[in-house]
């Protein structure tokens, strides 16, 4: 990665999304004609179409990367100012709203009958699906990702890299995982990925660890990416997004370094590639879908890591984590556009502009469609056909 791109990325991450990629690029590097400006959207002949099934307003996310959570019967969303809302899955109409009283920096997470949010002061609040507060717990620092629950344990990652296992019944700490971190790290929204009874997490310095959900016992730890470069800035190789996993393998990507996949049970290496990303990936059946550090969307073969296709027409548009849905791969950008790419070759198939604010998180699957939350708090249920 070029040094100017690295500086831009670190500034964007450090600001926590307070300014869009567009304004950051233009303010730092000049006009939109500059080589470092976001790509202009290419015209194409639509072969598919997005349709908005319903739209709701959750309230702005602010500097936080917030996503909704789904249960069988409901959708839960939160604003940066702490308004937690339950919505009907079919219509998007609010069922209840509660004011949490915290500035939300991580959420929404769920599991074990709980709705979970975290604050910039290190608080974790657990609500029941009826909107009643079950318990509150405090972490060692800010909670920047959504807490997750399984196996009777709520797993919370705090900004200092510590991972805590809390009792889902009362919020009391059951176990703690901590490790030393490099002197210079990137502030990120990386959380944990739960697969069966194992939690996977990536760390500063390019490390990936697997631990038992029930007791936090470390199963294995590996290196995804080794620091490289002459300066401390160039040597940052943090994993700033969630790993992705299935029953066979787990993959992680460092924003300035490599993507690598490992055997999920043993941690033995399968393959690696020199591709970096701060956004993350999606693993689905035979393929791994990546939004790389430059904004390109890439499909890799899960088994070998070989490139299936690459769409580089979204360069520097702060392309969010892609989501595969049917015949398409969908990804949002900093201007609130949602792009539908053909899953076979990565070419553009459809495009829609939502409320004009950034789409920073990956879409979530919802009833043969998808659910997208924008930075201004728009929550959209969409289909693509």
C-alpha positions, -999 to 999 in steps of 0.1 A, spaced: 0 0 0 13 35 -8 21 57 22 -4 83 13 -32 57 12 -20 43 45 -21 78 61 -56 84 47 -68 50 60 -54 55 95 -69 90 97 -103 77 86 -102 49 111 -90 71 139 -118 95 134 -142 67 137 -162 77 107 -167 113 118 -160 125 83 -166 107 51 -140 92 28 -149 118 2 -143 148 24 -111 133 38 -96 126 4 -105 160 -10 -94 179 21 -60 162 23 -51 156 -13 -68 182 -35 -96 182 -60 -117 154 -73 -94 153 -104 -65 142 -82 -54 106 -86 -63 99 -50 -99 110 -54 -128 85 -53 -136 69 -86 -165 84 -105 -194 60 -108 -193 42 -142 -224 40 -163 -237 5 -171 -268 -12 -185 -289 -25 -156 -296 -62 -157 -312 -63 -122 -330 -38 -99 -331 -30 -62 -365 -25 -47 -371 -9 -13 -396 -31 7 -397 -7 36 -377 21 53 -374 31 90 -354 57 109 -333 46 138 -314 79 144 -278 87 133 -249 64 142 -225 93 147 -189 81 148 -199 45 155 -202 15 131 -237 2 140 -256 -27 126 -291 -41 133 -296 -76 148 -322 -101 138 -342 -127 157 -369 -150 144 -396 -124 151 -379 -90 151 -352 -66 141 -333 -45 167 -315 -13 158 -299 15 178 -287 50 173 -255 65 184 -273 85 210 -287 53 226 -322 49 213 -329 11 210 -358 1 187 -375 -32 181 -391 -33 146 -415 -58 129 -395 -79 104 -422 -77 77 -431 -40 78 -403 -22 96 -428 -6 120 -416 1 155 -428 -23 182 -411 -4 211 -384 21 218 -362 25 249 -337 52 258 -306 34 270 -290 66 284 -256 57 269 -237 69 239 -236 36 218 -204 27 202 -210 -11 197 -242 -28 187 -266 -43 181 -256 -78 192 -278 -107 202 -282 -143 213 -295 -162 243 -327 -141 243 -307 -109 248 -303 -76 229 -269 -62 235 -253 -28 231 -220 -12 243 -209 23 251 -178 45 246 -174 44 284 -171 6 285 -207 -2 295 -225 -32 282 -263 -33 285 -284 -64 281 -321 -61 273 -347 -87 269 -367 -90 238 -395 -72 257 -373 -41 260 -366 -45 297 -330 -40 310 -317 -74 323 -283 -63 335 -254 -39 330 -217 -46 331 -185 -25 327 -155 -33 306 -119 -20 309 -124 4 279 -148 15 252 -168 -12 234 -164 -6 196 -181 -37 183 -214 -56 189 -213 -80 218 -223 -115 209 -239 -143 229 -239 -181 227 -235 -211 250 -247 -190 279 -219 -165 275 -219 -129 263 -186 -122 246 -175 -85 246 -144 -71 230 -131 -38 244 -110 -11 227 -78 -22 245 -80 -56 228 -93 -75 258 -121 -101 253 -144 -108 282 -168 -137 286 -198 -126 307 -225 -148 322 -256 -143 300 -278 -145 330 -264 -117 351 -234 -101 333 -208 -112 357 -174 -120 342 -166 -156 337 -133 -153 319 -109 -128 303 -85 -130 274 -58 -104 270 -25 -101 251 2 -76 247 -2 -51 218 22 -31 197 30 5 206 12 18 175 -22 3 167 -52 13 146 -85 20 164 -110 -4 148 -144 -19 152 -132 -55 150 -152 -78 172 -154 -116 174 -169 -143 151 -187 -172 167 -188 -205 149 -203 -234 168 -186 -234 202 -156 -214 192 -149 -176 191 -124 -163 165 -107 -129 169 -80 -110 151 -56 -86 168 -30 -59 163 2 -72 149 -16 -96 125 -25 -123 150 -56 -146 149 -68 -166 179 -94 -193 185 -109 -198 219 -136 -218 236 -168 -198 241 -176 -214 275 -143 -208 293 -120 -187 270 -94 -215 267 -71 -207 238 -72 -235 212 -46 -220 189 -30 -187 178 -14 -180 144 0 -151 124 -20 -138 95 4 -110 85 39 -101 97 48 -64 101 68 -51 71 84 -17 63 110 7 75 89 28 98 64 20 126 36 34 105 45 11 76 48 -19 99 13 -17 112 -4 -50 102 -35 -50 124 -66 -71 118 -93 -45 119 -123 -65 109 -140 -97 120 -126 -131 108 -150 -152 87 -155 -189 94 -174 -220 84 -171 -256 97 -139 -262 77 -118 -230 77 -114 -196 92 -100 -166 73 -87 -132 84 -73 -101 67 -49 -74 78 -56 -39 65 -20 -36 55 -7 -70 48 -23 -104 39 -54 -124 38 -49 -159 51 -71 -190 57 -65 -217 83 -80 -251 93 -107 -241 118 -100 -270 142 -62 -270 143 -51 -236 130 -29 -251 104 -23 -228 74 -41 -234 41 -31 -204 19 -24 -167 20 -24 -138 -4 -9 -102 -3 -43 -85 -2 -51 -59 26 -84 -46 38 -98 -26 68 -134 -35 60 -135 -73 60 -149 -102 41 -177 -126 36 -172 -164 33 -200 -183 15 -198 -218 2 -169 -219 -23 -159 -183 -23 -145 -155 -2 -156 -120 -10 -134 -90 0 -135 -53 -2 -98 -44 -3 -79 -14 10 -84 5 -23 -121 -2 -25 -121 -29 -51 -144 -59 -46 -127 -92 -51 -139 -128 -52 -114 -155 -43 -116 -193 -45 -120 -205 -9 -99 -235 -13 -69 -221 -31 -71 -183 -27 -69 -177 -65 -88 -147 -79 -121 -155 -95 -129 -119 -104 -121 -83 -94 -141 -51 -98 -119 -21 -94 -144 5 -105 -152 16 -68 -116 27 -60 -114 49 -29 -152 50 -25 -148 35 10 -165 3 -2 -180 -16 27 -178 -53 34 -196 -71 5 -226 -94 10 -235 -123 -13 -272 -127 -21 -285 -151 -47 -269 -142 -81 -254 -110 -67 -227 -95 -45 -238 -63 -28 -217 -35 -13 -223 0 -1 -201 31 -4 -195 65 12 -222 84 -8 -249 60 2 -249 40 -30 -256 3 -29 -240 -16 -57 -252 -50 -70 -225 -70 -88 -230 -101 -108 -217 -130 -88 -203 -148 -118 -179 -120 -131 -182 -90 -108 -197 -67 -134 -223 -41 -123 -259 -53 -124 -278 -28 -103 -274 4 -82 -295 24 -58 -289 55 -37 -304 54 -3 -304 85 20 -270 98 7 -251 90 39 -223 64 41 -231 27 42 -203 15 64 -213 -20 75 -221 -51 55 -258 -57 46 -276 -85 66 -297 -111 50 -335 -107 56 -362 -129 41 -348 -134 6 -335 -98 6 -312 -77 27 -312 -51 55 -289 -20 53 -283 6 79 -268 40 69 -248 64 90 -277 88 92 -298 61 107 -318 49 77 -328 13 79 -337 -2 46 -352 -36 37 -345 -43 1 -347 -70 -26 -327 -74 -57 -339 -91 -88 
